[in-house]
């Protein structure tokens, strides 16, 4: 089983809310945000959690 996964981004300027909801659903499946990647997000396999992601542009 893979320990990392990649998720495409809808574009933070256009689909921020949708991306954050996708990340929340992935966290419930046990995939947590590791870092930003080119045009998407790199996820890492971990325990299932109910997380709420947010973005701070400052």
Predicted model as a PDB file, atoms N, CA, C, CB and O in Angstrom, pLDDT in the B-factor column:
MODEL        1                                                                  
ATOM      1  N   UNK A   1       0.842  -1.189   0.000  1.00 70.00           N  
ATOM      2  CA  UNK A   1       0.000   0.000   0.000  1.00 70.00           C  
ATOM      3  C   UNK A   1       0.881   1.243   0.000  1.00 70.00           C  
ATOM      4  CB  UNK A   1      -0.954   0.003   1.220  1.00 70.00           C  
ATOM      5  O   UNK A   1       1.897   1.305   0.692  1.00 70.00           O  
ATOM      6  N   UNK A   2       0.475   2.220  -0.781  1.00 83.00           N  
ATOM      7  CA  UNK A   2       1.237   3.471  -0.853  1.00 83.00           C  
ATOM      8  C   UNK A   2       1.067   4.276   0.427  1.00 83.00           C  
ATOM      9  CB  UNK A   2       0.794   4.308  -2.067  1.00 83.00           C  
ATOM     10  O   UNK A   2       0.001   4.281   1.042  1.00 83.00           O  
ATOM     11  N   UNK A   3       2.141   4.954   0.814  1.00 94.00           N  
ATOM     12  CA  UNK A   3       2.100   5.803   2.001  1.00 94.00           C  
ATOM     13  C   UNK A   3       1.829   7.258   1.641  1.00 94.00           C  
ATOM     14  CB  UNK A   3       3.408   5.695   2.772  1.00 94.00           C  
ATOM     15  O   UNK A   3       1.489   8.056   2.514  1.00 94.00           O  
ATOM     16  N   UNK A   4       1.977   7.620   0.345  1.00 95.00           N  
ATOM     17  CA  UNK A   4       1.684   8.978  -0.093  1.00 95.00           C  
ATOM     18  C   UNK A   4       0.735   8.931  -1.282  1.00 95.00           C  
ATOM     19  CB  UNK A   4       2.984   9.736  -0.457  1.00 95.00           C  
ATOM     20  O   UNK A   4       0.661   7.934  -2.001  1.00 95.00           O  
ATOM     21  N   UNK A   5       0.025  10.010  -1.472  1.00 94.00           N  
ATOM     22  CA  UNK A   5      -0.952  10.112  -2.539  1.00 94.00           C  
ATOM     23  C   UNK A   5      -0.933  11.554  -3.041  1.00 94.00           C  
ATOM     24  CB  UNK A   5      -2.386   9.687  -2.052  1.00 94.00           C  
ATOM     25  O   UNK A   5      -0.438  12.442  -2.346  1.00 94.00           O  
ATOM     26  N   UNK A   6      -1.459  11.795  -4.225  1.00 96.00           N  
ATOM     27  CA  UNK A   6      -1.504  13.128  -4.810  1.00 96.00           C  
ATOM     28  C   UNK A   6      -2.950  13.479  -5.109  1.00 96.00           C  
ATOM     29  CB  UNK A   6      -0.636  13.210  -6.094  1.00 96.00           C  
ATOM     30  O   UNK A   6      -3.704  12.638  -5.597  1.00 96.00           O  
ATOM     31  N   UNK A   7      -3.345  14.711  -4.822  1.00 95.00           N  
ATOM     32  CA  UNK A   7      -4.689  15.183  -5.122  1.00 95.00           C  
ATOM     33  C   UNK A   7      -4.571  16.481  -5.914  1.00 95.00           C  
ATOM     34  CB  UNK A   7      -5.526  15.390  -3.815  1.00 95.00           C  
ATOM     35  O   UNK A   7      -3.892  17.415  -5.489  1.00 95.00           O  
ATOM     36  N   UNK A   8      -5.238  16.534  -7.068  1.00 94.00           N  
ATOM     37  CA  UNK A   8      -5.234  17.738  -7.895  1.00 94.00           C  
ATOM     38  C   UNK A   8      -5.978  18.872  -7.177  1.00 94.00           C  
ATOM     39  CB  UNK A   8      -5.880  17.452  -9.278  1.00 94.00           C  
ATOM     40  O   UNK A   8      -6.933  18.642  -6.436  1.00 94.00           O  
ATOM     41  N   UNK A   9      -5.510  20.093  -7.420  1.00 93.00           N  
ATOM     42  CA  UNK A   9      -6.151  21.278  -6.861  1.00 93.00           C  
ATOM     43  C   UNK A   9      -7.077  21.893  -7.904  1.00 93.00           C  
ATOM     44  CB  UNK A   9      -5.095  22.310  -6.390  1.00 93.00           C  
ATOM     45  O   UNK A   9      -6.782  21.872  -9.099  1.00 93.00           O  
ATOM     46  N   UNK A  10      -8.183  22.432  -7.446  1.00 89.00           N  
ATOM     47  CA  UNK A  10      -9.081  23.160  -8.332  1.00 89.00           C  
ATOM     48  C   UNK A  10      -8.628  24.599  -8.530  1.00 89.00           C  
ATOM     49  CB  UNK A  10     -10.495  23.133  -7.784  1.00 89.00           C  
ATOM     50  O   UNK A  10      -9.254  25.356  -9.272  1.00 89.00           O  
ATOM     51  N   UNK A  11      -7.555  24.972  -7.875  1.00 87.00           N  
ATOM     52  CA  UNK A  11      -7.041  26.339  -7.940  1.00 87.00           C  
ATOM     53  C   UNK A  11      -7.479  27.114  -6.717  1.00 87.00           C  
ATOM     54  CB  UNK A  11      -7.516  27.047  -9.219  1.00 87.00           C  
ATOM     55  O   UNK A  11      -8.674  27.333  -6.516  1.00 87.00           O  
ATOM     56  N   UNK A  12      -6.544  27.526  -5.912  1.00 82.00           N  
ATOM     57  CA  UNK A  12      -6.888  28.221  -4.670  1.00 82.00           C  
ATOM     58  C   UNK A  12      -7.625  29.529  -4.928  1.00 82.00           C  
ATOM     59  CB  UNK A  12      -5.634  28.494  -3.861  1.00 82.00           C  
ATOM     60  O   UNK A  12      -8.422  29.963  -4.095  1.00 82.00           O  
ATOM     61  N   UNK A  13      -7.374  30.152  -6.049  1.00 83.00           N  
ATOM     62  CA  UNK A  13      -8.049  31.411  -6.354  1.00 83.00           C  
ATOM     63  C   UNK A  13      -9.512  31.195  -6.746  1.00 83.00           C  
ATOM     64  CB  UNK A  13      -7.315  32.138  -7.473  1.00 83.00           C  
ATOM     65  O   UNK A  13     -10.336  32.097  -6.593  1.00 83.00           O  
ATOM     66  N   UNK A  14      -9.833  30.008  -7.250  1.00 86.00           N  
ATOM     67  CA  UNK A  14     -11.177  29.752  -7.771  1.00 86.00           C  
ATOM     68  C   UNK A  14     -11.958  28.707  -6.983  1.00 86.00           C  
ATOM     69  CB  UNK A  14     -11.083  29.319  -9.193  1.00 86.00           C  
ATOM     70  O   UNK A  14     -13.181  28.805  -6.878  1.00 86.00           O  
ATOM     71  N   UNK A  15     -11.275  27.710  -6.428  1.00 88.00           N  
ATOM     72  CA  UNK A  15     -11.974  26.609  -5.778  1.00 88.00           C  
ATOM     73  C   UNK A  15     -11.480  26.308  -4.383  1.00 88.00           C  
ATOM     74  CB  UNK A  15     -11.857  25.390  -6.603  1.00 88.00           C  
ATOM     75  O   UNK A  15     -11.377  25.145  -3.992  1.00 88.00           O  
ATOM     76  N   UNK A  16     -11.172  27.353  -3.625  1.00 92.00           N  
ATOM     77  CA  UNK A  16     -10.614  27.165  -2.279  1.00 92.00           C  
ATOM     78  C   UNK A  16     -11.540  26.337  -1.396  1.00 92.00           C  
ATOM     79  CB  UNK A  16     -10.351  28.520  -1.621  1.00 92.00           C  
ATOM     80  O   UNK A  16     -11.094  25.369  -0.779  1.00 92.00           O  
ATOM     81  N   UNK A  17     -12.817  26.695  -1.323  1.00 93.00           N  
ATOM     82  CA  UNK A  17     -13.763  25.984  -0.448  1.00 93.00           C  
ATOM     83  C   UNK A  17     -13.892  24.520  -0.847  1.00 93.00           C  
ATOM     84  CB  UNK A  17     -15.141  26.657  -0.487  1.00 93.00           C  
ATOM     85  O   UNK A  17     -13.932  23.633   0.006  1.00 93.00           O  
ATOM     86  N   UNK A  18     -13.958  24.280  -2.145  1.00 94.00           N  
ATOM     87  CA  UNK A  18     -14.090  22.913  -2.650  1.00 94.00           C  
ATOM     88  C   UNK A  18     -12.851  22.082  -2.295  1.00 94.00           C  
ATOM     89  CB  UNK A  18     -14.308  22.922  -4.181  1.00 94.00           C  
ATOM     90  O   UNK A  18     -12.976  20.929  -1.882  1.00 94.00           O  
ATOM     91  N   UNK A  19     -11.659  22.664  -2.455  1.00 95.00           N  
ATOM     92  CA  UNK A  19     -10.424  21.964  -2.110  1.00 95.00           C  
ATOM     93  C   UNK A  19     -10.367  21.642  -0.618  1.00 95.00           C  
ATOM     94  CB  UNK A  19      -9.210  22.802  -2.511  1.00 95.00           C  
ATOM     95  O   UNK A  19      -9.967  20.543  -0.234  1.00 95.00           O  
ATOM     96  N   UNK A  20     -10.765  22.592   0.218  1.00 95.00           N  
ATOM     97  CA  UNK A  20     -10.732  22.365   1.659  1.00 95.00           C  
ATOM     98  C   UNK A  20     -11.717  21.272   2.072  1.00 95.00           C  
ATOM     99  CB  UNK A  20     -11.044  23.661   2.405  1.00 95.00           C  
ATOM    100  O   UNK A  20     -11.431  20.495   2.983  1.00 95.00           O  
ATOM    101  N   UNK A  21     -12.862  21.207   1.418  1.00 96.00           N  
ATOM    102  CA  UNK A  21     -13.834  20.141   1.699  1.00 96.00           C  
ATOM    103  C   UNK A  21     -13.286  18.778   1.263  1.00 96.00           C  
ATOM    104  CB  UNK A  21     -15.175  20.430   0.982  1.00 96.00           C  
ATOM    105  O   UNK A  21     -13.480  17.777   1.952  1.00 96.00           O  
ATOM    106  N   UNK A  22     -12.603  18.750   0.116  1.00 96.00           N  
ATOM    107  CA  UNK A  22     -11.985  17.500  -0.347  1.00 96.00           C  
ATOM    108  C   UNK A  22     -10.928  17.023   0.638  1.00 96.00           C  
ATOM    109  CB  UNK A  22     -11.360  17.688  -1.740  1.00 96.00           C  
ATOM    110  O   UNK A  22     -10.841  15.833   0.944  1.00 96.00           O  
ATOM    111  N   UNK A  23     -10.114  17.973   1.138  1.00 96.00           N  
ATOM    112  CA  UNK A  23      -9.084  17.610   2.113  1.00 96.00           C  
ATOM    113  C   UNK A  23      -9.704  17.081   3.396  1.00 96.00           C  
ATOM    114  CB  UNK A  23      -8.192  18.812   2.423  1.00 96.00           C  
ATOM    115  O   UNK A  23      -9.165  16.162   4.013  1.00 96.00           O  
ATOM    116  N   UNK A  24     -10.832  17.654   3.801  1.00 97.00           N  
ATOM    117  CA  UNK A  24     -11.537  17.174   4.996  1.00 97.00           C  
ATOM    118  C   UNK A  24     -12.019  15.740   4.793  1.00 97.00           C  
ATOM    119  CB  UNK A  24     -12.733  18.096   5.330  1.00 97.00           C  
ATOM    120  O   UNK A  24     -11.875  14.904   5.685  1.00 97.00           O  
ATOM    121  N   UNK A  25     -12.592  15.452   3.621  1.00 97.00           N  
ATOM    122  CA  UNK A  25     -13.055  14.096   3.321  1.00 97.00           C  
ATOM    123  C   UNK A  25     -11.901  13.107   3.267  1.00 97.00           C  
ATOM    124  CB  UNK A  25     -13.811  14.077   2.000  1.00 97.00           C  
ATOM    125  O   UNK A  25     -12.028  11.976   3.736  1.00 97.00           O  
ATOM    126  N   UNK A  26     -10.780  13.526   2.700  1.00 97.00           N  
ATOM    127  CA  UNK A  26      -9.598  12.660   2.641  1.00 97.00           C  
ATOM    128  C   UNK A  26      -9.076  12.356   4.044  1.00 97.00           C  
ATOM    129  CB  UNK A  26      -8.492  13.317   1.796  1.00 97.00           C  
ATOM    130  O   UNK A  26      -8.640  11.235   4.306  1.00 97.00           O  
ATOM    131  N   UNK A  27      -9.113  13.346   4.957  1.00 97.00           N  
ATOM    132  CA  UNK A  27      -8.657  13.125   6.333  1.00 97.00           C  
ATOM    133  C   UNK A  27      -9.535  12.088   7.033  1.00 97.00           C  
ATOM    134  CB  UNK A  27      -8.666  14.451   7.124  1.00 97.00           C  
ATOM    135  O   UNK A  27      -9.041  11.303   7.842  1.00 97.00           O  
ATOM    136  N   UNK A  28     -10.819  12.081   6.731  1.00 97.00           N  
ATOM    137  CA  UNK A  28     -11.715  11.072   7.312  1.00 97.00           C  
ATOM    138  C   UNK A  28     -11.383   9.679   6.788  1.00 97.00           C  
ATOM    139  CB  UNK A  28     -13.184  11.412   7.002  1.00 97.00           C  
ATOM    140  O   UNK A  28     -11.680   8.679   7.442  1.00 97.00           O  
ATOM    141  N   UNK A  29     -10.763   9.614   5.604  1.00 96.00           N  
ATOM    142  CA  UNK A  29     -10.343   8.338   5.022  1.00 96.00           C  
ATOM    143  C   UNK A  29      -8.929   7.961   5.445  1.00 96.00           C  
ATOM    144  CB  UNK A  29     -10.426   8.399   3.505  1.00 96.00           C  
ATOM    145  O   UNK A  29      -8.448   6.881   5.102  1.00 96.00           O  
ATOM    146  N   UNK A  30      -8.254   8.843   6.190  1.00 96.00           N  
ATOM    147  CA  UNK A  30      -6.909   8.560   6.677  1.00 96.00           C  
ATOM    148  C   UNK A  30      -5.797   9.178   5.852  1.00 96.00           C  
ATOM    149  CB  UNK A  30      -6.707   7.104   6.732  1.00 96.00           C  
ATOM    150  O   UNK A  30      -4.636   8.811   6.033  1.00 96.00           O  
ATOM    151  N   UNK A  31      -6.105  10.100   4.955  1.00 97.00           N  
ATOM    152  CA  UNK A  31      -5.094  10.784   4.151  1.00 97.00           C  
ATOM    153  C   UNK A  31      -4.982  12.231   4.626  1.00 97.00           C  
ATOM    154  CB  UNK A  31      -5.448  10.723   2.631  1.00 97.00           C  
ATOM    155  O   UNK A  31      -5.942  12.996   4.536  1.00 97.00           O  
ATOM    156  N   UNK A  32      -3.794  12.605   5.138  1.00 97.00           N  
ATOM    157  CA  UNK A  32      -3.575  13.946   5.692  1.00 97.00           C  
ATOM    158  C   UNK A  32      -2.634  14.751   4.811  1.00 97.00           C  
ATOM    159  CB  UNK A  32      -3.011  13.856   7.115  1.00 97.00           C  
ATOM    160  O   UNK A  32      -1.702  14.208   4.217  1.00 97.00           O  
ATOM    161  N   UNK A  33      -2.886  16.047   4.733  1.00 96.00           N  
ATOM    162  CA  UNK A  33      -2.067  16.955   3.939  1.00 96.00           C  
ATOM    163  C   UNK A  33      -0.638  16.957   4.460  1.00 96.00           C  
ATOM    164  CB  UNK A  33      -2.651  18.380   3.961  1.00 96.00           C  
ATOM    165  O   UNK A  33      -0.390  17.213   5.638  1.00 96.00           O  
ATOM    166  N   UNK A  34       0.293  16.667   3.565  1.00 96.00           N  
ATOM    167  CA  UNK A  34       1.712  16.693   3.924  1.00 96.00           C  
ATOM    168  C   UNK A  34       2.332  18.010   3.462  1.00 96.00           C  
ATOM    169  CB  UNK A  34       2.464  15.484   3.300  1.00 96.00           C  
ATOM    170  O   UNK A  34       3.015  18.680   4.236  1.00 96.00           O  
ATOM    171  N   UNK A  35       2.097  18.383   2.200  1.00 94.00           N  
ATOM    172  CA  UNK A  35       2.594  19.660   1.681  1.00 94.00           C  
ATOM    173  C   UNK A  35       1.919  19.984   0.356  1.00 94.00           C  
ATOM    174  CB  UNK A  35       4.130  19.623   1.507  1.00 94.00           C  
ATOM    175  O   UNK A  35       1.228  19.150  -0.230  1.00 94.00           O  
ATOM    176  N   UNK A  36       2.132  21.205  -0.100  1.00 91.00           N  
ATOM    177  CA  UNK A  36       1.620  21.611  -1.403  1.00 91.00           C  
ATOM    178  C   UNK A  36       2.575  21.087  -2.467  1.00 91.00           C  
ATOM    179  CB  UNK A  36       1.462  23.167  -1.498  1.00 91.00           C  
ATOM    180  O   UNK A  36       3.791  21.077  -2.278  1.00 91.00           O  
ATOM    181  N   UNK A  37       2.010  20.657  -3.578  1.00 90.00           N  
ATOM    182  CA  UNK A  37       2.801  20.183  -4.704  1.00 90.00           C  
ATOM    183  C   UNK A  37       2.379  20.970  -5.937  1.00 90.00           C  
ATOM    184  CB  UNK A  37       2.623  18.644  -4.924  1.00 90.00           C  
ATOM    185  O   UNK A  37       1.450  21.775  -5.869  1.00 90.00           O  
ATOM    186  N   UNK A  38       3.039  20.750  -7.042  1.00 89.00           N  
ATOM    187  CA  UNK A  38       2.703  21.451  -8.272  1.00 89.00           C  
ATOM    188  C   UNK A  38       1.258  21.156  -8.654  1.00 89.00           C  
ATOM    189  CB  UNK A  38       3.661  21.048  -9.414  1.00 89.00           C  
ATOM    190  O   UNK A  38       0.918  20.007  -8.932  1.00 89.00           O  
ATOM    191  N   UNK A  39       0.407  22.171  -8.670  1.00 90.00           N  
ATOM    192  CA  UNK A  39      -1.005  22.083  -9.067  1.00 90.00           C  
ATOM    193  C   UNK A  39      -1.804  21.106  -8.213  1.00 90.00           C  
ATOM    194  CB  UNK A  39      -1.106  21.674 -10.517  1.00 90.00           C  
ATOM    195  O   UNK A  39      -2.775  20.513  -8.682  1.00 90.00           O  
ATOM    196  N   UNK A  40      -1.390  20.939  -6.954  1.00 94.00           N  
ATOM    197  CA  UNK A  40      -2.152  20.029  -6.102  1.00 94.00           C  
ATOM    198  C   UNK A  40      -1.566  19.895  -4.706  1.00 94.00           C  
ATOM    199  CB  UNK A  40      -2.228  18.674  -6.743  1.00 94.00           C  
ATOM    200  O   UNK A  40      -0.841  20.763  -4.219  1.00 94.00           O  
ATOM    201  N   UNK A  41      -1.910  18.771  -4.081  1.00 95.00           N  
ATOM    202  CA  UNK A  41      -1.516  18.512  -2.694  1.00 95.00           C  
ATOM    203  C   UNK A  41      -0.929  17.117  -2.580  1.00 95.00           C  
ATOM    204  CB  UNK A  41      -2.720  18.670  -1.737  1.00 95.00           C  
ATOM    205  O   UNK A  41      -1.389  16.186  -3.242  1.00 95.00           O  
ATOM    206  N   UNK A  42       0.079  16.976  -1.747  1.00 97.00           N  
ATOM    207  CA  UNK A  42       0.651  15.670  -1.455  1.00 97.00           C  
ATOM    208  C   UNK A  42       0.077  15.231  -0.107  1.00 97.00           C  
ATOM    209  CB  UNK A  42       2.237  15.713  -1.433  1.00 97.00           C  
ATOM    210  O   UNK A  42       0.157  15.960   0.882  1.00 97.00           O  
ATOM    211  N   UNK A  43      -0.502  14.032  -0.086  1.00 97.00           N  
ATOM    212  CA  UNK A  43      -1.144  13.498   1.105  1.00 97.00           C  
ATOM    213  C   UNK A  43      -0.352  12.313   1.626  1.00 97.00           C  
ATOM    214  CB  UNK A  43      -2.598  13.090   0.811  1.00 97.00           C  
ATOM    215  O   UNK A  43       0.321  11.616   0.866  1.00 97.00           O  
ATOM    216  N   UNK A  44      -0.438  12.093   2.930  1.00 97.00           N  
ATOM    217  CA  UNK A  44       0.276  11.004   3.577  1.00 97.00           C  
ATOM    218  C   UNK A  44      -0.715  10.145   4.353  1.00 97.00           C  
ATOM    219  CB  UNK A  44       1.386  11.546   4.511  1.00 97.00           C  
ATOM    220  O   UNK A  44      -1.609  10.673   5.015  1.00 97.00           O  
ATOM    221  N   UNK A  45      -0.561   8.819   4.276  1.00 97.00           N  
ATOM    222  CA  UNK A  45      -1.457   7.896   4.964  1.00 97.00           C  
ATOM    223  C   UNK A  45      -1.201   7.952   6.466  1.00 97.00           C  
ATOM    224  CB  UNK A  45      -1.275   6.456   4.435  1.00 97.00           C  
ATOM    225  O   UNK A  45      -0.055   7.906   6.913  1.00 97.00           O  
ATOM    226  N   UNK A  46      -2.281   8.051   7.238  1.00 96.00           N  
ATOM    227  CA  UNK A  46      -2.197   8.150   8.693  1.00 96.00           C  
ATOM    228  C   UNK A  46      -3.505   7.623   9.275  1.00 96.00           C  
ATOM    229  CB  UNK A  46      -1.923   9.629   9.156  1.00 96.00           C  
ATOM    230  O   UNK A  46      -4.231   6.884   8.609  1.00 96.00           O  
ATOM    231  N   UNK A  47      -3.799   7.995  10.494  1.00 96.00           N  
ATOM    232  CA  UNK A  47      -5.039   7.563  11.130  1.00 96.00           C  
ATOM    233  C   UNK A  47      -6.201   8.414  10.630  1.00 96.00           C  
ATOM    234  CB  UNK A  47      -4.927   7.649  12.669  1.00 96.00           C  
ATOM    235  O   UNK A  47      -6.011   9.551  10.200  1.00 96.00           O  
ATOM    236  N   UNK A  48      -7.376   7.865  10.689  1.00 97.00           N  
ATOM    237  CA  UNK A  48      -8.571   8.591  10.269  1.00 97.00           C  
ATOM    238  C   UNK A  48      -8.936   9.621  11.333  1.00 97.00           C  
ATOM    239  CB  UNK A  48      -9.755   7.615  10.018  1.00 97.00           C  
ATOM    240  O   UNK A  48      -9.030   9.296  12.517  1.00 97.00           O  
ATOM    241  N   UNK A  49      -9.140  10.860  10.905  1.00 96.00           N  
ATOM    242  CA  UNK A  49      -9.490  11.943  11.817  1.00 96.00           C  
ATOM    243  C   UNK A  49     -10.498  12.861  11.154  1.00 96.00           C  
ATOM    244  CB  UNK A  49      -8.237  12.734  12.245  1.00 96.00           C  
ATOM    245  O   UNK A  49     -10.591  12.919   9.928  1.00 96.00           O  
ATOM    246  N   UNK A  50     -11.254  13.580  11.981  1.00 96.00           N  
ATOM    247  CA  UNK A  50     -12.188  14.584  11.494  1.00 96.00           C  
ATOM    248  C   UNK A  50     -11.490  15.940  11.631  1.00 96.00           C  
ATOM    249  CB  UNK A  50     -13.561  14.545  12.291  1.00 96.00           C  
ATOM    250  O   UNK A  50     -11.529  16.557  12.696  1.00 96.00           O  
ATOM    251  N   UNK A  51     -10.849  16.405  10.545  1.00 95.00           N  
ATOM    252  CA  UNK A  51     -10.074  17.640  10.568  1.00 95.00           C  
ATOM    253  C   UNK A  51     -10.763  18.728   9.754  1.00 95.00           C  
ATOM    254  CB  UNK A  51      -8.661  17.394  10.034  1.00 95.00           C  
ATOM    255  O   UNK A  51     -11.509  18.446   8.816  1.00 95.00           O  
ATOM    256  N   UNK A  52     -10.505  19.952  10.122  1.00 96.00           N  
ATOM    257  CA  UNK A  52     -10.987  21.115   9.374  1.00 96.00           C  
ATOM    258  C   UNK A  52      -9.765  21.876   8.901  1.00 96.00           C  
ATOM    259  CB  UNK A  52     -11.933  22.031  10.247  1.00 96.00           C  
ATOM    260  O   UNK A  52      -9.002  22.377   9.726  1.00 96.00           O  
ATOM    261  N   UNK A  53      -9.556  21.977   7.595  1.00 94.00           N  
ATOM    262  CA  UNK A  53      -8.426  22.705   7.039  1.00 94.00           C  
ATOM    263  C   UNK A  53      -8.837  24.138   6.738  1.00 94.00           C  
ATOM    264  CB  UNK A  53      -7.899  22.012   5.769  1.00 94.00           C  
ATOM    265  O   UNK A  53     -10.001  24.412   6.447  1.00 94.00           O  
ATOM    266  N   UNK A  54      -7.867  25.052   6.810  1.00 93.00           N  
ATOM    267  CA  UNK A  54      -8.096  26.441   6.434  1.00 93.00           C  
ATOM    268  C   UNK A  54      -6.799  26.995   5.840  1.00 93.00           C  
ATOM    269  CB  UNK A  54      -8.568  27.295   7.665  1.00 93.00           C  
ATOM    270  O   UNK A  54      -5.726  26.422   6.024  1.00 93.00           O  
ATOM    271  N   UNK A  55      -6.914  28.101   5.136  1.00 89.00           N  
ATOM    272  CA  UNK A  55      -5.750  28.720   4.497  1.00 89.00           C  
ATOM    273  C   UNK A  55      -5.577  30.131   5.049  1.00 89.00           C  
ATOM    274  CB  UNK A  55      -5.906  28.747   2.941  1.00 89.00           C  
ATOM    275  O   UNK A  55      -6.534  30.900   5.151  1.00 89.00           O  
ATOM    276  N   UNK A  56      -4.332  30.451   5.403  1.00 88.00           N  
ATOM    277  CA  UNK A  56      -3.985  31.790   5.857  1.00 88.00           C  
ATOM    278  C   UNK A  56      -3.022  32.358   4.823  1.00 88.00           C  
ATOM    279  CB  UNK A  56      -3.350  31.780   7.311  1.00 88.00           C  
ATOM    280  O   UNK A  56      -1.912  31.849   4.671  1.00 88.00           O  
ATOM    281  N   UNK A  57      -3.428  33.396   4.115  1.00 84.00           N  
ATOM    282  CA  UNK A  57      -2.622  33.962   3.041  1.00 84.00           C  
ATOM    283  C   UNK A  57      -1.558  34.946   3.530  1.00 84.00           C  
ATOM    284  CB  UNK A  57      -3.518  34.647   2.055  1.00 84.00           C  
ATOM    285  O   UNK A  57      -0.753  35.423   2.730  1.00 84.00           O  
ATOM    286  N   UNK A  58      -1.541  35.256   4.813  1.00 84.00           N  
ATOM    287  CA  UNK A  58      -0.561  36.228   5.309  1.00 84.00           C  
ATOM    288  C   UNK A  58       0.773  35.642   5.461  1.00 84.00           C  
ATOM    289  CB  UNK A  58      -0.982  36.799   6.598  1.00 84.00           C  
ATOM    290  O   UNK A  58       1.708  36.332   5.869  1.00 84.00           O  
TER     291      UNK A  58                                                      
ENDMDL                                                                          
END                                                                             
